[in-house]
Every structure is written in structure tokens, then in C-alpha cells.
Amino acid sequence: MDTILHGTDGQLELYALGRLGESEAASLEGHLLVCDICRQRLDEAEAFSVSIREALRMDPPPAEALRRDWFAWLRQPRFAMAAALAVIVIGAVVFSYNRISFAPPASLQLTALRGEMATAPPTGEIDLTLTDAPSDGKPFRLEVVDSSGGPIWSGTGTEARIHRRFAQGVYFVRLYSARAELLREYGFVVKK
């Protein structure tokens, strides 16, 4: 091996493990006599291989000890406090998001006549009854839309129980025939 060319990391590791071929080992040994950099790298490679061998010699812990260590974090006071805080936060979020759903359902009887719209308080459930819907026994499709015409709910029949949170605003109920013809349109307002 030329004294100008340094040994590669792979060559130095194989030399440290005693697995480098004889001709390469002889050439590398000649280079190591004159190169401080390669000797330092060889010392690091040997230290690494010794630490790997020591780690491989250690017996793995028994399965019961691993199991005990796995559940040890459950007994930590930090875990108990974090779990309690998480339950409180989740409960507060769920309660605040669904607090309107504890209100009784709003029951609205709608007519298609022009005039004042029916009103309902903010709630999570509305019972709708269309009082002047045709009663010819044919299937009808109901659609509830917001004031901009965006769909909120759809179903069939002339009565419906809608399990949905209604924010304050104006809503329209459209009654369609089986052939998708608009028969009537109703309106209601949700406000406090």
C-alpha cells in the first residue's frame, strides 16, 4: 500500500476484526507505521468493535423484567396527572361542543304560505312536520338547505326528525316529487 493513500474505513474495520486478506493486511500495516491519521482511525474502529462485542455478550433481560418495565411508566405520577388532564380537556371540549344537544328537540310545523317564518332555538335536533304537504300517497323527498342554498340534510316523507346541530340563521325545506319536481318550499329561522 502506498504511504500517500490512506486505508478506507472498511479496510480499517476488517483489519481491526482480523478479517482483512494477508496481502492487504501487510500493505496496511506498512502504511500504519508512518501514518498517524490511519492509526487514530484504527484505534477508533477497534474501540467500536470491542464495544459491539461486549454488547453482544450481554444476556437479554428476561421477558418478565421487560414486562415489568413496560408498565412502570403507568405508575408514574406524571402519567396519572397527564391522563387526568387529558380526560378533563376532552370532557370540556365534548361538553362545550354538544351543550346545545342537551336542549329538547325543536318541533316545527311548517306551511308553504307566505308570511312569518317559524322559529326555533339553537338545538341539536329538530322535528319537522309539513302541514300542507300533498297526501296522495306518493313518495316525497325532503331537503333542508341553508340561506345560501347549501345542502344541510335530505330524506324522504313529509315528517322528519333531523339530528343535526343548527346554528343561528335562516333555513329552507324543499319538498320534491318522485320525479324531482319542486312542489313546495318552506322556511324557518334558528335564533336565540
C-alpha positions in Angstrom: 0.0 0.0 0.0 1.4 3.4 -0.9 2.1 5.7 2.0 0.2 8.5 0.4 -3.1 6.5 0.2 -4.9 6.1 3.4 -6.8 3.0 4.4 -10.6 3.1 3.8 -13.0 2.8 6.8 -13.9 -0.7 5.6 -10.3 -1.9 5.4 -9.6 -0.5 8.9 -12.7 -2.2 10.3 -11.8 -5.5 8.7 -8.2 -5.2 10.0 -9.4 -4.4 13.5 -11.6 -7.6 13.3 -8.7 -9.7 11.9 -10.6 -10.4 8.7 -8.5 -8.4 6.1 -6.7 -10.5 3.5 -2.9 -11.2 4.1 -1.6 -9.1 1.2 -3.9 -6.1 2.1 -3.1 -6.5 5.8 0.7 -6.4 5.1 0.3 -3.3 2.9 -1.9 -1.6 5.5 0.5 -2.4 8.3 3.3 -0.7 6.4 1.1 2.4 6.0 0.1 2.4 9.6 3.8 2.6 10.6 4.1 6.0 9.0 0.5 7.5 9.2 -0.8 8.9 12.5 -4.2 9.6 11.0 -4.8 6.0 10.0 -3.5 4.7 13.4 -6.1 7.0 15.1 -8.9 5.8 12.8 -7.8 2.2 13.5 -7.9 2.8 17.3 -11.5 4.2 16.9 -12.5 1.1 14.8 -11.0 -1.3 17.4 -12.8 0.6 20.2 -16.1 0.3 18.3 -15.7 -3.4 17.6 -14.8 -4.0 21.3 -18.0 -2.2 22.4 -20.1 -4.2 19.9 -18.7 -7.5 21.1 -19.4 -6.5 24.7 -22.9 -5.6 23.8 -23.5 -8.9 22.1 -22.1 -10.8 25.1 -24.7 -9.3 27.5 -27.7 -11.5 28.2 -31.0 -10.1 27.2 -33.3 -9.4 30.2 -35.9 -12.0 31.0 -39.4 -11.4 29.5 -40.9 -10.8 32.9 -38.5 -7.9 33.6 -39.3 -6.4 30.3 -43.0 -6.7 31.0 -42.5 -5.0 34.4 -40.5 -2.2 32.9 -43.1 -1.7 30.2 -45.9 -1.0 32.8 -43.6 1.0 35.1 -44.4 4.3 33.3 -48.1 3.7 34.2 -47.3 4.0 37.9 -45.6 7.4 37.4 -47.4 10.4 39.0 -46.7 12.4 35.8 -48.7 9.8 33.8 -51.6 9.9 36.2 -51.7 13.7 36.1 -51.4 13.8 32.3 -54.2 11.2 31.9 -56.5 13.1 34.3 -55.8 16.4 32.5 -56.5 14.7 29.1 -59.8 13.4 30.4 -60.8 16.8 31.7 -59.8 18.6 28.5 -61.7 16.0 26.3 -64.7 16.2 28.6 -64.7 20.0 28.4 -64.4 20.0 24.6 -67.2 17.4 24.2 -69.5 19.2 26.6 -68.9 22.6 25.1 -69.4 21.3 21.6 -72.5 19.4 22.4 -74.0 21.6 25.1 -76.7 22.6 22.6 -77.7 18.9 22.1 -79.0 18.8 25.7 -81.7 21.1 24.7 -85.0 19.4 23.9 -85.7 18.9 20.2 -87.4 21.8 18.5 -90.7 20.9 16.9 -91.8 22.9 13.9 -95.0 22.7 11.9 -94.3 24.4 8.6 -96.7 25.7 5.9 -95.9 26.9 2.5 -97.9 30.1 2.9 -96.1 33.4 2.7 -95.7 35.2 6.0 -93.7 34.9 9.2 -91.3 32.0 9.3 -91.4 29.5 12.2 -88.6 30.0 14.7 -86.6 27.5 16.7 -83.9 27.9 19.3 -80.4 26.6 18.6 -80.6 22.9 19.1 -79.1 19.6 18.1 -82.4 18.1 16.9 -85.4 19.4 15.0 -88.8 17.7 14.3 -90.3 18.9 11.1 -93.9 18.4 10.1 -95.1 19.8 6.8 -98.8 20.6 7.4 -99.9 21.3 3.9 -98.0 18.6 2.0 -99.9 16.7 -0.6 -101.4 13.4 0.7 -101.6 11.4 -2.4 -99.5 8.5 -1.0 -96.6 9.1 -3.4 -93.1 9.2 -2.1 -91.6 12.7 -1.4 -88.1 13.8 -1.0 -87.2 16.5 1.6 -84.2 18.7 1.5 -83.0 21.2 4.1 -80.7 23.9 2.8 -79.2 27.0 4.4 -79.8 30.6 3.3 -77.2 30.3 0.5 -78.8 27.1 -0.8 -76.1 24.8 0.6 -77.4 21.3 1.5 -77.8 20.6 5.2 -79.9 17.4 5.2 -82.0 15.2 2.9 -84.5 12.4 3.5 -88.0 11.2 2.5 -91.5 11.7 3.7 -93.4 14.8 4.9 -92.2 14.5 8.5 -88.6 14.3 9.7 -86.5 14.2 12.8 -83.2 15.8 12.0 -80.3 15.0 14.3 -78.0 17.9 13.5 -76.7 21.0 15.2 -78.4 24.0 13.6 -76.6 27.3 14.1 -78.4 30.6 14.1 -79.7 31.5 10.6 -82.4 31.0 8.0 -83.1 27.5 6.6 -85.4 26.3 3.8 -87.1 23.0 3.5 -87.8 21.9 -0.1 -90.4 19.2 -0.9 -89.8 17.3 -4.2 -91.9 14.8 -6.0 -90.7 11.4 -7.0 -89.8 12.9 -10.4 -87.6 15.5 -8.7 -90.1 18.4 -9.3 -90.1 21.1 -6.6 -93.6 21.0 -5.1 -93.3 23.4 -2.2 -90.7 25.4 -0.2 -90.9 26.1 3.5 -88.7 28.2 5.7 -87.7 28.5 9.4 -85.3 30.6 11.4 -83.0 29.4 14.2 -82.3 32.2 16.7 -82.0 32.7 20.4 
